[in-house]
């Protein structure tokens, strides 16, 4: 079984946010018809690192049908309308106002097709003074304050992945699933409006409450945790590992098994997290003095035995070969215009349904087949 089998999604999409949402829908069995400009989704040209194909496009576009339409052309507009008449979901992340200028605004579409679910993804939303302001991932990271709490004390930084795009895509995905369920009860579609600012803003809850409402400065601490200690990177004799002590019980175990000094657990300077955070420079020096002569494998073994959270600092090659992924058979292959490429299975696991892992489409690969299919349906309705 495929949970979304029989659901047709039409997506006028580009870059990351909408393709991220629609690919997850495709993973669950939805038919995703990706509408591209004649020049294609510009993410196709972001890089050529996957055997000549863009890493972004490879990641986000498997299991879709690529249909190239010039929507300034009347005949192509009519074809899109015909496709939408048979669709369940219409998703887009064009620039503000673009979908309206093309003649596919949500309200008239849903008046014409009452069971259609429409979903727009934009930078700042469909109303407000920021509506027409250009929005890219880094800029939204700045506007939500994510950059202000990321990086070192001296240097604010963006994250290494497109978290604003991914957050918006994830809420579009979950919102569409909710709308499909609701339609099963009401028989009617709805309009979903997702803004990158609000999606990433939801993820900023902890620093917003801590600093924005609590009024306490949340300092940038690099790879360390801003409000828990010890929680972050520590050097062993051979490499850096990460340690996360979450509570006083774990702290007592850390003192006994790693620092080999039980008295530190009740030392007034370190007795609770607030004290450890206040005295983190001193405590950090003490921890480093202990770990610098130990191999990382030895330290991790001790931490695991003590049930204290820890991690290796992996690069992408190490992650690609992570033993847990191999043991759980999480890697598969998908076909593409450049041949088979490795792909992680989606993180939604169930014994009761199958995941779809179909090819990554070449630009316009399905245009003529889809045109023939929906023009015929239009003729049959006429």
N, C-alpha and C positions, 0 to 999 in steps of 0.2 A: 504494500500500500504506500502511496505517496500522499501526504496530508492535503496538499493543495492541487492535486490532480483535478483538472477540469476548470481551474481558475486561469483566466487570461489577463495578463498584465501588459499594458502598453506604456512604455516609458520613453519620453523625450528627455534624454539624459546625457550628461557629460561629466568629465572629471571623476569625482569620488562619491559624493554624498548619495545621489540617486542610484548610481550603479551599485553601490554597496547594499542599499536596501533591496533592489530588484534581484541581485544575485542571490541573496538569502531566500527570497521568494522562489527563485528558480531551483535552488537546492532542495526545497521542499515539494517540488513537483509542479509549480505553476509554469504555464507557458508565458515566457517573457519575450515580447516583441520590442526590440530596441530600435527606436527611430533615430537615425543619424543624419546629420547634414551631408551634402555631397562630398565635402572634404573629410567627413568622419568625426567621431568623438575626438576632441583634441588630446585626450589622454593617450590615444594611440601613439602620439609623437613625443611623449614626455621623455623617453629614453629608448634605448634599443638593447638592453642588457640581457633579455631572455631570448637568446638565439636570434637577435634582430627585432624582437617584439618588446613593447613597453612593459616594464615590471608592473606598473599600475594597472594597465589594461589586462594583463594576464591574470592578475589577482581578482579583478572585479567583474569579469564578463563571460565566464563560462556558462554553458547551458542556455544561451540566449540566441534569438534569431535577429540578425542584423538586417534592417530595412533602410535603405537610403531614400529619403524624400526631401525634395526642395519644397518647403511648405509655403513659398511665395507663389507657387504654381497652383492654379485652380484645380486641375485634375488630381494632383497629389493631395490637396486639402480634402477633396471629396473621398479619396481613398482612405485617408486617415479617419475621416468621419465614419466611413463604412466599417473600418476596423473597430473603432470605439463603440459602435452600435452593438457589437458582439462581445465587447470586453467587460471584465468585472472591475478592473482597476486602471486608472489613468494617473501616472506618476510623472512629475517633471521637476527639473531644477534649472530652468532657464533664468536669464537675467530678469530682474523685476519688470513687469509689464509686458514681457515678450510674448507670453502665452496669450494674453488678451489681444495683442496686436495681430496675432495669427488667427484669431477668431475661435479659440478653444477655451474660453473662460469657464470656470467651474459651474457657476450658477446656471447659465443657459444650457450647458451640457447636461447637467443633472435634471433640468426640467424636461429635456428631450429624452434622456435615458435615466429614469428614476432609480434604477438599481445600480447605477455606476458609482463606484467609490473613486473620488478624485483626491490627489495628494500633491501639494506643492511644497518644495523645499527651497528656502531662500535664506539670505544672510540675516536679515533683521525682521522678517515678517511682512505681512501684506498691508499693514497700517503703521502709522507713526512717522515721525520726521526722518527716520533713518531708512525708510522703505527703499528708496532708490539709490542708497549708498552702496558702492561696490564692496563685496565681502569675499575675502579669501581666507583659508584656514588660519594662517599666521595672524591675520588682522583680527579675526574673531578670538583667537587665543589672547591677543592683547586686550581687546575690549572687555572680555570676561574676567580679566585679572589673572588668567592662567600663567602668563609670562611673568607676572610680578611675584609669583610664589615658586617659580621654577628656575633652577640655576644655582650659581654660587652666591656668596654674600656680595661679591663685587659685580657679578654679571648675570642679569636676568636672561632667561633662555626660553625658547619654545621647546616643546617636546619633539622627539625624533620621528613621530608619526603624526598623521593628520587627524588629531583628536576631535576637532570641531566638525569636520566632514563626517567622521565615523560616528560621532554622537548623533548628528542629525539623521544620518542614514539608519542608525539603529532604532531611533524613535519612529522614523517613517515605517520601518519594517514591522515593529511591534504595533504601531497604530493601525496599519493596514490589516494585520491579523485580527485586531480587535474589531475593526469595522466589518470584516467578513463575517465574524461571529454575530455581531449585532444585526447585520443584514439578514442573517438566517432567522432572526426572531421578528424583525419588523418588515422585511421584504423591501427595504429602501436602502439606497446608498447614502453616503455622506461626504462631506469635504473635510479633509485633514490639512492643517496648516502647520508646517514644521519650520522653525527658524533655527539657524545655527547658533545664534546668540543665546537663545533660551535652552537649546539642547545642551550645549556645553555649560551654560549657567547652572543647570541642574547638577552637573558633575562637580561644580565648585562649592557645594554646600558646606563642607567642613571649613575651608578657609574663610568663606563668607560669614559663617556664624562665629568663628574664632576671632577674626580680625574686624570684619565689617560691622558686626553687631556687638561682639564681646569687647571690642576695642583694644585687644591685646595684639601687639605687633607680631606677625608671623614671618619670621626671618627665613630667607633662602638659605638652604643648608646643603646644596649640591645633591649628592646621592643619599645623604642621611635623612632621617625623619625629622621634621621640624618640631615635633612636640613629644616624641617618645625617645628614650635613651636607655641602653644602647640599642640602636636600630639603624643599621646602615653598613658601610664598608669598613673592613678591617684587614690589614695586611698580615699574611702569614709569611713563612720563610720563602715560599715559592710563588704565591699569587694572592690577589685580593679576593676575599669572600665576603658575603653579607650575612649579618646576624640580626635577628629580631627578637628582642626580649619584650614581651607584652605586659607582663604583670609581676607582682612580687613573688609569687610561687616560682615562676621561671627564673627570676633574678636570684633567688636562693639556690636553685639548682645550678645556675651559671657560676655563682661564686664557688660552689662546692666542686663541680666537675671540670670547669674550665680554668677559673682563677686559682683553684685549690686553696681557698681561704674562706672558710665559713663565716668568719667574723665580719666580713664586708657586707653580708646580707643585712646585718642589724646596725651597721655603722650609720650614725646620724646623717652623714654626708650623702649616703646612697640608699637610705631606708625605703624611699618610695620614688615614683617616677619623677615627681616635681623636684625632689632633691637631686636625683641623678642628672636631670636636665640642667639644673643650676650649676652643678659641679662636673659637667661633661668633659671639660678639658682635662681635669685631673684624672677622672675615671678613664677617659680615652687613652691617656698615657699609660696607665696601669694595665689596661687590656692589651695595648700594643706591645708592651714589654714582655707580656706573657706569650703572646701569639707569634712574635717575630722569630722565635727559634723552633716553631712547630710547623710541620708540613700541613698543607690545607686538608689533605685526606684524613690526617689524624684529628684535626680540629673538627671537621664535619662529622666524623664518626663519633666523637665525644658528644657533639651537639645533638646528633640524632638519638644517641642513647639516652640523653637527658631530656629528650623531647622538646628541644628548643629550636625554633624555626631558623633556617639558614638556606643559603643558595650560593651557587657558583656564579661568577660574573661572566656569563657566556657572550660570545660574539655570535653573529648570525650563522657562521659555519658550525659552531658548537650546538646552537639551537637546532639547526637542520639535522644534526646527528644525535639529538637528545635521546638517551636510552629509553625514557618513558614513552616517547612517541613511537619508537620502534617496537617496544614490547606490546603496545596497544594497537599496533598496525594502523597508525593514523595517516600514513602516506599512501597516495594512489597516483595515478597519472590521468591527465586529460589531453585530448587531442587539440590541435590548434593549426593555424595556417603554416606554422614552422615545425610541425611534428609534435610528438608527445612531450609534455612538460610535467614535472612533479607538482603535486598539489596536496595540501593538507585537507583532510576530510573536515566538513563543517563541525562545529563543537556541539551541535544538537544531536544527542544519541538516543535511540530507542530501538528496542527489539521488535517493535511492531510496525515500523515503517521504513521505507527505503529512502536514501539520499540520492539525488540526481547529480551526476558528474559528466555532463555532456560537453562537446567541444567548445572552444573559444571561437567565435565567428570571425571570418574575414569581413572586411568592410563591404556592406551590401550583398552579402552572400545569399540572403534569403529574399531579396527584394522582389524578384519576378514571381517566385512561388507564392509569396504572400499576396502580391498584387492580383494574381490570377484567382487565388482562393476567395478573396474578399470582393473582388469585382463580380465574381459569379454569384456570391451570396446576395450582393446588392441587386443583381438582375433578378434573382429568384424572388426577393421581397417585392420588387416592382411588379 
